[in-house]
Structure formats: C-alpha cells, structure tokens
Amino acid sequence: MKDKKKVILTCSVCLSRNYVTNKNKSRQERLELMKFCPKCNTHTLHKETK
C-alpha cells in the first residue's frame, strides 16, 4: 500500500461523511461512487473530500 492514499467519501445530498477508502496516488481526478447513505436511507452519489 505504498502508492495508496486514504480518502473520505461524503454524501452529495446530506453532506454526511460515511465512508473511508483508498485510491491510487497517481490518479488525479476526484473519486465519485454510488454508495448507500444511512442518513438518507437511499443510494446517493458520494464524492471524495479534501
């Protein structure tokens, strides 16, 4: 895991920080995934935060 970076994913609807994941350091664009948000109780777009 030398070339991995820990990132936090935030729900785009309610802005709660729900997930922590890893991504490659060489990747420049921000990570965006469809994940389940327990607060919204639905699948929403989760974006990487700084």
C-alpha positions in Angstrom: 0.0 0.0 0.0 2.9 2.4 -0.7 1.1 4.1 -3.6 -2.3 4.4 -2.0 -3.9 7.4 -0.4 -6.7 7.3 2.2 -9.8 9.4 1.2 -13.1 10.2 2.8 -16.4 10.0 0.8 -19.2 12.5 1.5 -22.8 12.2 0.5 -23.7 14.8 -2.1 -27.3 15.1 -0.7 -26.9 15.4 3.1 -23.1 16.0 3.3 -22.5 13.4 5.9 -19.1 11.6 5.8 -19.9 8.0 5.6 -17.1 6.0 4.0 -13.3 5.9 4.1 -11.5 4.2 1.2 -8.1 4.1 -0.6 -7.2 5.3 -4.1 -4.1 5.3 -6.2 -1.9 8.4 -5.7 -1.3 8.6 -9.4 -5.0 9.3 -10.1 -5.6 13.0 -10.4 -9.4 13.3 -10.6 -11.7 13.0 -7.6 -13.4 9.7 -6.8 -17.1 9.5 -7.2 -19.1 6.4 -6.3 -22.7 5.5 -5.8 -23.0 4.3 -2.2 -25.7 3.7 0.4 -26.2 6.6 2.8 -27.6 5.5 6.1 -28.8 9.0 6.9 -30.7 9.5 3.6 -31.7 5.8 3.6 -31.0 5.5 -0.2 -28.2 5.1 -2.7 -26.7 8.5 -3.5 -23.5 9.9 -5.1 -20.6 10.1 -2.7 -17.7 12.3 -3.6 -14.1 12.5 -2.3 -13.4 15.3 0.1 -10.1 17.1 0.6 
